[in-house]
Structures are given as structure tokens and as C-alpha cells.
Amino acid sequence: MKLLIYSAADPAGVNIARHLEAILPFSTSEVGGMPARAHGDLFLVEFDSSLIDLDLRLDGVEWALCLSRHKSSSGKPCLTAHTPGNPGTTAEYGGRPSAVCISNPWLQSSLIRSMRKECDSRGVELQVTVEATHHGPSDLDFPVTFVEIGSDEDSWRDATLGEIVASAVHRSLNNQQRGKVAVGVGGGHYSEKFTKLILDGDFDIGHIVPKYVLCEGFDPNIFRICKERTLGECKYLLVDWKGTPSEAKDCLRSSAPSLGADLIKV
């Protein structure tokens, strides 16, 4: 089964969920003893608490997609997707330090492409970007992706943005496109380079370990952890070379062969 998860306390999650219910004929159901809406093997589940603290233990989950809000100091409208987890040695917003969820690079990359297409087809001009891996949860047993509306109350409740994301989710559910699976390293939290690589279609990128994490001090095993916690056969480490500290570059040079991954400078 596939899970679409949102919090009743999150206006963006509710916004996306309501538009998905308008697109797909869901029926009343349950999953793991929780009330849910079902469409085939797809289950729409509402939680009361924040999703960054999600602790869900269920068998038979293929993947989960969290419908969520994105908050930034700029308040700039945007649409984002990312994998949860804490690649750094701190965990201020849920999960554990140096621990990440299983990434679903195919779904994550498909969402970025689909949201970009939906915006372009509707003439909506706003940023669509992949984000670095951040915040909890970090220890679920199935792949988890967040898709988000940013970055303030007006955007979270904007019906057009909710419809765009819901349509992109719908488009991505049966996506058959499969690019080369990769982990991204370096660059900023909102990486133009990795977003462009996804939009170009050659790579499906899951975890992204950004520069600020690598500058704050990092566990050298994090690259192995991110590669192993990636759905599919991950054979590439895409490195924003100018946006990666020297210590991390040295670590990548020495560890890439043992990881069985090609190091590609971008």
C-alpha cells in the first residue's frame, strides 16, 4: 500500500488533501486501525500531530508521501519536495542526529518535474525546487517523501497551489520514468543545480547533504548511510564541487570506491 499523510493542524496539508479528494474517488476505509480514505492501494490518512514526529509502524507500506507546509523567513511562495532526516550531527526538528529516512528518489524527482509542468501549463510563476534532506522523522521502515507548499499562511491556503500540488501528486502516482539514482552532496538548502538535473531527467535524486551540514561537522559515514537509505540501486554521488568543503571532498574521494558509487562533479 501507498500512504498519503497529512496533519489536521497543517493548512497546506489539508489544502492538498482536499484537492486530491476532488481528483480521486476515495472511499471510507482504515489502515492500521486508523480511519482513512482509500483509492485502490492508495490510503489518505489524517494525523492530529506534526509529521516531523511521525512514528508509524505498519507492514506492507511501499512508500509514504507527506503533504505539508514549508515555512521560510522570506515568505516567498514556492513548491518543494525533499526526504526527511538529519544528515548532520544535530536534530533540532525531530528524528535523530546522523539518521535519515529511506529516500524515494523516483517519487521525489517525479514530483519536482510534475509541479514544474503544472505551474508552466497554468502560467503560474513561482519557484519549484528540491530541498536538502532535513527534519524528522528519521527512522521509519519505509521510504518517506515530503511535498510542500511554501512559505506563509496565504500560500498554504491558496486553492490554486493546493490544486497544482494535488495534480502533481496524481500525475506522479503511476510515473514510469526511471533515471539514474543518485545522492546529492553540497550546495545550498535549495539547490538550483540538483533541481536542474532532476528537471533535465537524467537523474532521480534522493538524499541531499548540503554545504551547511558539512561545515558544521559531520559523521564521515553519512554518505554511506544516505546511499544505503535510498530506494533503488544508487550508483552516483553528485557533488556540487564549488559548494562542498575541502574536508568533505577528501572524505568523498576516499570513500566513493568502497561505496560502489561514481563521484560526479557538477
KEKE-3310 file (N, C-alpha, C; in steps of 0.2 Angstrom, whole numbers, plus 5000, padded with zeros to 4 digits):
npx = (5004:5001:5004:4997:4999:4994:4993:4980:4982:4989:4987:4991:4994:4980:4974:4980:4976:4962:4960:4965:4956:4946:4950:4952:4942:4940:4936:4928:4938:4951:4967:4979:4971:4968:4957:4954:4955:4952:4959:4960:4975:4980:4981:4973:4978:4974:4982:4983:4994:5011:5020:5033:5037:5032:5028:5026:5022:5020:5016:5019:5020:5023:5028:5027:5020:5021:5010:5012:5016:5028:5039:5047:5059:5058:5045:5042:5032:5032:5035:5040:5050:5056:5067:5065:5075:5091:5105:5116:5125:5116:5099:5087:5073:5065:5067:5083:5100:5112:5105:5093:5078:5072:5075:5065:5069:5063:5050:5051:5058:5050:5039:5044:5047:5033:5027:5033:5029:5015:5014:5019:5010:4999:5002:5008:5019:5032:5044:5050:5057:5069:5073:5086:5090:5081:5075:5064:5053:5066:5068:5059:5052:5050:5050:5050:5043:5042:5031:5028:5020:5025:5026:5020:5005:4995:4999:4999:4986:4981:4971:4974:4987:4986:4978:4988:4998:4991:4987:5000:5004:4995:4998:5011:5009:5008:5020:5031:5044:5061:5076:5094:5099:5103:5113:5114:5127:5133:5132:5118:5103:5092:5094:5099:5106:5104:5091:5089:5096:5087:5075:5080:5080:5089:5094:5087:5086:5089:5092:5100:5114:5118:5129:5130:5128:5139:5149:5146:5151:5152:5147:5158:5152:5140:5138:5138:5127:5117:5117:5114:5102:5093:5080:5081:5094:5107:5119:5127:5136:5132:5141:5141:5154:5160:5153:5156:5164:5182:5186:5175:5176:5188:5184:5175:5182:5190:5181:5171:5175:5174:5160:5154:5150:5149:5158:5153:5156:5148)
npy = (4994:5012:5027:5042:5056:5068:5082:5087:5099:5107:5119:5118:5105:5100:5107:5102:5089:5090:5094:5083:5073:5078:5075:5061:5046:5043:5031:5027:5020:5010:5010:5001:5001:5014:5028:5031:5036:5028:5023:5011:5004:5015:5025:5038:5047:5055:5064:5070:5076:5084:5081:5079:5072:5060:5043:5029:5013:5001:4986:4981:4993:5002:5015:5032:5047:5063:5077:5093:5109:5122:5132:5148:5162:5171:5171:5168:5163:5145:5129:5113:5098:5085:5073:5067:5068:5069:5073:5079:5082:5086:5087:5096:5097:5085:5067:5058:5063:5062:5052:5046:5045:5032:5036:5041:5042:5042:5045:5058:5065:5064:5072:5085:5087:5086:5096:5107:5106:5108:5121:5128:5125:5131:5144:5149:5158:5153:5147:5131:5118:5106:5101:5101:5086:5086:5089:5079:5064:5051:5037:5028:5013:5012:5020:5038:5054:5071:5083:5100:5116:5132:5149:5154:5159:5163:5157:5143:5141:5143:5140:5137:5134:5122:5114:5113:5106:5094:5089:5086:5076:5067:5064:5059:5047:5035:5036:5031:5034:5032:5037:5039:5034:5044:5052:5068:5080:5094:5112:5124:5125:5125:5119:5124:5118:5104:5103:5107:5096:5086:5091:5090:5077:5066:5061:5054:5061:5058:5058:5074:5081:5095:5110:5118:5108:5100:5109:5111:5101:5084:5067:5055:5044:5047:5048:5035:5030:5038:5033:5020:5021:5023:5021:5009:5006:5014:5022:5034:5048:5064:5079:5095:5103:5116:5120:5112:5108:5107:5096:5088:5084:5077:5066:5061:5057:5047:5038:5035:5024:5012:5013:5009:5018:5031:5046:5061:5077:5092)
npz = (5000:4998:5006:5009:5018:5030:5042:5052:5058:5049:5038:5024:5021:5023:5013:5001:5002:5002:4988:4982:4985:4977:4965:4965:4967:4982:4995:5011:5023:5032:5040:5048:5059:5060:5055:5037:5020:5005:4989:4979:4981:4988:5001:5011:5024:5039:5052:5069:5075:5073:5058:5058:5069:5066:5070:5064:5063:5052:5042:5025:5018:5004:5001:5008:5007:5013:5015:5016:5024:5020:5028:5028:5031:5021:5016:5003:4990:4985:4979:4985:4987:4997:5006:5022:5037:5046:5041:5047:5063:5073:5079:5078:5074:5076:5074:5074:5076:5063:5056:5044:5034:5023:5007:4992:4978:4965:4966:4972:4963:4952:4957:4958:4944:4939:4947:4942:4928:4930:4935:4924:4914:4918:4919:4930:4940:4950:4962:4960:4968:4973:4990:5002:5012:5027:5044:5055:5052:5055:5056:5050:5043:5030:5013:5013:5008:5007:5001:4998:5001:5001:5007:5017:5027:5018:5006:5010:5011:4999:4985:4972:4972:4980:4972:4961:4967:4971:4959:4953:4962:4959:4945:4947:4953:4946:4939:4927:4923:4925:4930:4932:4948:4962:4975:4982:4985:4994:4991:4992:5003:4995:4981:4965:4956:4958:4957:4943:4937:4940:4933:4920:4918:4918:4930:4945:4960:4977:4993:4999:5005:5012:5010:5022:5032:5031:5034:5047:5054:5053:5052:5045:5040:5034:5021:5016:5024:5018:5005:5007:5012:5002:4990:4977:4965:4970:4962:4960:4966:4966:4966:4971:4967:4970:4980:4991:5006:5009:5017:5017:5003:5003:5010:5002:4991:4996:5000:4990:4981:4989:4992:4981:4971:4958:4958:4953:4948:4949)
capx = (5000:5005:5001:4997:4998:4994:4991:4974:4984:4993:4983:4994:4992:4973:4973:4982:4972:4955:4960:4966:4949:4942:4953:4952:4936:4941:4930:4929:4942:4955:4974:4982:4967:4966:4952:4957:4951:4956:4958:4964:4981:4982:4977:4974:4977:4975:4985:4982:5001:5015:5023:5041:5037:5028:5031:5021:5024:5015:5019:5016:5020:5028:5030:5023:5021:5018:5008:5014:5018:5035:5040:5054:5058:5056:5038:5041:5028:5036:5033:5046:5050:5063:5067:5066:5081:5096:5112:5121:5126:5111:5092:5083:5066:5063:5072:5089:5106:5116:5100:5089:5073:5073:5073:5062:5071:5059:5044:5053:5060:5044:5035:5048:5045:5026:5025:5035:5024:5008:5014:5020:5004:4994:5005:5009:5026:5034:5049:5049:5064:5071:5077:5091:5087:5081:5070:5061:5056:5072:5069:5053:5054:5048:5053:5046:5045:5038:5029:5026:5018:5028:5030:5017:4998:4992:5001:4997:4978:4979:4967:4977:4993:4984:4977:4994:5002:4987:4988:5007:5004:4991:5002:5017:5007:5010:5025:5036:5051:5066:5083:5099:5098:5109:5113:5117:5131:5135:5127:5113:5097:5088:5099:5097:5110:5101:5084:5090:5097:5081:5071:5083:5078:5094:5095:5082:5090:5085:5095:5105:5118:5120:5136:5129:5128:5146:5153:5145:5154:5148:5149:5160:5148:5134:5137:5136:5121:5112:5117:5111:5095:5090:5077:5083:5101:5110:5126:5130:5136:5133:5144:5142:5161:5162:5148:5157:5170:5188:5186:5170:5179:5193:5181:5171:5187:5192:5175:5167:5176:5171:5153:5152:5147:5153:5158:5152:5157:5143)
capy = (5000:5018:5031:5050:5058:5075:5084:5091:5106:5110:5121:5116:5098:5100:5110:5097:5083:5091:5094:5076:5070:5080:5072:5053:5044:5039:5028:5026:5014:5011:5007:5000:5003:5022:5030:5033:5036:5023:5023:5005:5003:5022:5027:5045:5047:5062:5064:5076:5079:5086:5075:5078:5067:5054:5036:5025:5006:4997:4982:4982:5000:5003:5022:5037:5054:5068:5083:5098:5116:5124:5139:5151:5169:5176:5171:5168:5157:5140:5122:5110:5091:5083:5067:5069:5065:5073:5071:5082:5079:5089:5085:5101:5097:5078:5062:5058:5065:5057:5047:5048:5041:5029:5041:5038:5047:5042:5049:5064:5068:5065:5077:5091:5088:5087:5103:5112:5106:5110:5128:5131:5124:5136:5151:5151:5159:5153:5143:5124:5116:5101:5104:5096:5082:5089:5087:5072:5058:5048:5030:5024:5007:5013:5027:5044:5060:5077:5088:5106:5122:5137:5149:5158:5157:5164:5152:5137:5140:5145:5135:5136:5130:5116:5110:5111:5100:5088:5087:5084:5070:5062:5063:5055:5040:5030:5038:5025:5036:5030:5040:5036:5036:5047:5056:5074:5082:5101:5117:5127:5121:5125:5118:5125:5113:5097:5104:5107:5089:5082:5093:5088:5070:5061:5059:5054:5062:5057:5062:5079:5083:5102:5113:5120:5102:5098:5114:5111:5095:5078:5060:5053:5038:5049:5047:5028:5030:5041:5029:5014:5023:5026:5016:5008:5005:5021:5022:5040:5054:5070:5083:5102:5104:5123:5121:5107:5110:5103:5090:5083:5082:5072:5061:5058:5054:5041:5033:5033:5017:5007:5014:5007:5024:5035:5053:5066:5084:5096)
capz = (5000:4997:5010:5008:5025:5032:5048:5053:5060:5044:5032:5017:5020:5022:5006:4996:5003:4999:4981:4980:4986:4972:4959:4965:4971:4988:4999:5018:5025:5038:5039:5054:5064:5059:5049:5031:5014:5001:4982:4977:4986:4990:5008:5013:5032:5043:5059:5073:5077:5067:5054:5059:5074:5064:5072:5061:5062:5048:5037:5019:5015:4998:5002:5011:5005:5017:5012:5021:5023:5020:5031:5027:5033:5016:5015:4996:4988:4982:4980:4986:4989:5000:5010:5029:5041:5049:5039:5052:5070:5077:5077:5081:5072:5075:5072:5077:5073:5058:5054:5039:5032:5017:5002:4986:4973:4959:4968:4974:4957:4948:4960:4956:4937:4938:4949:4937:4922:4932:4935:4917:4910:4921:4919:4937:4940:4956:4962:4961:4970:4978:4996:5006:5017:5034:5049:5056:5055:5053:5057:5048:5040:5023:5010:5015:5005:5009:4996:5002:4999:5005:5013:5023:5028:5012:5001:5012:5010:4992:4982:4966:4974:4983:4966:4957:4971:4971:4952:4953:4965:4955:4939:4949:4956:4941:4934:4925:4921:4929:4929:4936:4955:4965:4981:4980:4991:4994:4988:4997:5005:4989:4976:4958:4952:4958:4954:4936:4935:4940:4928:4914:4918:4918:4937:4950:4966:4984:4999:4998:5011:5009:5012:5029:5036:5030:5038:5055:5057:5050:5053:5039:5037:5032:5013:5016:5027:5013:4999:5009:5014:4996:4987:4971:4965:4969:4959:4959:4971:4963:4971:4969:4969:4972:4986:4996:5010:5007:5022:5014:4997:5004:5013:4997:4986:4999:5002:4984:4978:4994:4992:4974:4968:4954:4960:4948:4950:4945)
cpx = (5004:5001:5002:4995:4998:4992:4985:4976:4988:4988:4985:4992:4985:4971:4974:4977:4965:4955:4962:4960:4944:4944:4952:4946:4938:4935:4933:4933:4946:4962:4977:4978:4965:4961:4956:4952:4955:4954:4962:4969:4983:4977:4979:4973:4979:4977:4984:4989:5005:5019:5030:5042:5034:5032:5026:5024:5019:5019:5015:5016:5025:5031:5025:5025:5017:5016:5008:5015:5026:5035:5047:5053:5056:5049:5037:5037:5033:5033:5040:5045:5056:5061:5068:5072:5086:5103:5117:5121:5121:5104:5087:5075:5064:5068:5078:5095:5109:5111:5095:5084:5075:5071:5070:5063:5067:5053:5046:5055:5054:5039:5038:5046:5038:5024:5027:5031:5018:5009:5015:5014:4999:4996:5007:5017:5028:5040:5047:5056:5064:5075:5082:5087:5087:5075:5068:5055:5062:5073:5063:5056:5053:5050:5047:5048:5040:5037:5026:5024:5021:5026:5027:5009:4994:4993:4999:4989:4976:4977:4971:4983:4991:4982:4983:4997:4998:4987:4995:5007:5001:4995:5008:5015:5009:5015:5030:5043:5056:5073:5088:5099:5104:5108:5117:5121:5133:5130:5122:5107:5092:5093:5097:5100:5106:5094:5084:5092:5091:5076:5073:5081:5083:5095:5089:5086:5086:5088:5100:5108:5121:5127:5135:5130:5136:5151:5152:5148:5149:5151:5151:5156:5142:5133:5135:5129:5115:5111:5113:5103:5091:5086:5080:5091:5105:5118:5130:5130:5137:5135:5144:5149:5163:5158:5150:5164:5176:5188:5181:5173:5184:5190:5177:5176:5189:5187:5171:5168:5173:5163:5150:5148:5152:5153:5158:5152:5152:5143)
cpy = (5006:5023:5039:5052:5065:5076:5088:5098:5110:5112:5119:5109:5097:5102:5105:5091:5084:5091:5087:5072:5072:5077:5064:5051:5040:5037:5028:5020:5015:5008:5007:5002:5011:5023:5032:5033:5032:5024:5017:5004:5009:5024:5034:5045:5053:5060:5070:5080:5081:5080:5074:5074:5061:5047:5031:5018:5002:4992:4983:4988:5001:5010:5026:5043:5059:5075:5088:5105:5117:5131:5142:5159:5173:5176:5170:5162:5152:5134:5118:5102:5089:5076:5070:5065:5071:5071:5074:5079:5082:5087:5090:5100:5089:5074:5062:5061:5060:5051:5050:5043:5038:5034:5037:5043:5047:5046:5056:5068:5069:5071:5084:5092:5090:5094:5108:5112:5109:5118:5131:5131:5129:5143:5154:5152:5159:5147:5136:5121:5110:5104:5098:5092:5086:5087:5080:5070:5056:5041:5026:5018:5007:5020:5032:5050:5065:5081:5094:5112:5127:5144:5153:5156:5157:5159:5145:5136:5142:5140:5133:5132:5123:5111:5108:5105:5094:5085:5083:5077:5065:5060:5058:5048:5034:5031:5032:5027:5035:5033:5036:5039:5039:5051:5062:5077:5090:5106:5119:5122:5120:5125:5119:5120:5106:5098:5104:5100:5085:5084:5091:5080:5064:5057:5059:5055:5061:5061:5068:5081:5090:5104:5115:5114:5100:5103:5114:5105:5089:5072:5057:5047:5041:5048:5040:5027:5032:5036:5023:5015:5026:5020:5015:5007:5011:5020:5028:5045:5060:5076:5090:5104:5110:5124:5115:5109:5105:5096:5085:5080:5076:5066:5057:5054:5047:5036:5031:5026:5012:5007:5011:5012:5028:5042:5057:5073:5088:5103)
cpz = (5000:5002:5008:5015:5026:5039:5048:5055:5055:5038:5025:5016:5019:5015:5001:4996:5000:4991:4978:4980:4980:4965:4959:4969:4977:4992:5006:5019:5031:5036:5046:5060:5064:5054:5043:5026:5009:4993:4980:4983:4989:4996:5010:5020:5035:5050:5063:5074:5071:5064:5055:5065:5073:5066:5070:5060:5058:5043:5031:5016:5010:4999:5005:5008:5009:5014:5017:5019:5023:5023:5030:5029:5028:5014:5007:4994:4984:4983:4980:4987:4992:5004:5017:5032:5043:5047:5043:5059:5075:5074:5080:5080:5071:5073:5076:5073:5068:5056:5049:5037:5025:5011:4996:4981:4967:4960:4969:4967:4952:4950:4958:4948:4936:4941:4944:4931:4924:4932:4928:4913:4912:4921:4926:4938:4948:4956:4964:4962:4974:4984:4998:5011:5024:5038:5050:5052:5052:5053:5055:5044:5032:5020:5012:5011:5007:5003:5000:4998:5004:5002:5018:5023:5022:5007:5003:5011:5003:4988:4975:4967:4977:4977:4962:4961:4970:4964:4950:4956:4961:4949:4941:4952:4952:4936:4933:4923:4927:4927:4933:4944:4958:4971:4979:4986:4989:4991:4994:4999:4999:4983:4969:4954:4952:4956:4946:4933:4935:4935:4921:4913:4918:4925:4941:4957:4972:4989:4996:5004:5009:5013:5020:5034:5037:5034:5045:5058:5055:5052:5046:5036:5034:5025:5012:5018:5021:5007:5001:5010:5008:4992:4980:4971:4964:4968:4958:4965:4967:4967:4968:4972:4973:4979:4991:4999:5008:5011:5019:5007:4998:5006:5007:4992:4989:4999:4996:4982:4983:4994:4986:4970:4964:4957:4954:4950:4945:4947)
residu = (MET:LYS:LEU:LEU:ILE:TYR:SER:ALA:ALA:ASP:PRO:ALA:GLY:VAL:ASN:ILE:ALA:ARG:HIS:LEU:GLU:ALA:ILE:LEU:PRO:PHE:SER:THR:SER:GLU:VAL:GLY:GLY:MET:PRO:ALA:ARG:ALA:HIS:GLY:ASP:LEU:PHE:LEU:VAL:GLU:PHE:ASP:SER:SER:LEU:ILE:ASP:LEU:ASP:LEU:ARG:LEU:ASP:GLY:VAL:GLU:TRP:ALA:LEU:CYS:LEU:SER:ARG:HIS:LYS:SER:SER:SER:GLY:LYS:PRO:CYS:LEU:THR:ALA:HIS:THR:PRO:GLY:ASN:PRO:GLY:THR:THR:ALA:GLU:TYR:GLY:GLY:ARG:PRO:SER:ALA:VAL:CYS:ILE:SER:ASN:PRO:TRP:LEU:GLN:SER:SER:LEU:ILE:ARG:SER:MET:ARG:LYS:GLU:CYS:ASP:SER:ARG:GLY:VAL:GLU:LEU:GLN:VAL:THR:VAL:GLU:ALA:THR:HIS:HIS:GLY:PRO:SER:ASP:LEU:ASP:PHE:PRO:VAL:THR:PHE:VAL:GLU:ILE:GLY:SER:ASP:GLU:ASP:SER:TRP:ARG:ASP:ALA:THR:LEU:GLY:GLU:ILE:VAL:ALA:SER:ALA:VAL:HIS:ARG:SER:LEU:ASN:ASN:GLN:GLN:ARG:GLY:LYS:VAL:ALA:VAL:GLY:VAL:GLY:GLY:GLY:HIS:TYR:SER:GLU:LYS:PHE:THR:LYS:LEU:ILE:LEU:ASP:GLY:ASP:PHE:ASP:ILE:GLY:HIS:ILE:VAL:PRO:LYS:TYR:VAL:LEU:CYS:GLU:GLY:PHE:ASP:PRO:ASN:ILE:PHE:ARG:ILE:CYS:LYS:GLU:ARG:THR:LEU:GLY:GLU:CYS:LYS:TYR:LEU:LEU:VAL:ASP:TRP:LYS:GLY:THR:PRO:SER:GLU:ALA:LYS:ASP:CYS:LEU:ARG:SER:SER:ALA:PRO:SER:LEU:GLY:ALA:ASP:LEU:ILE:LYS:VAL)
# end
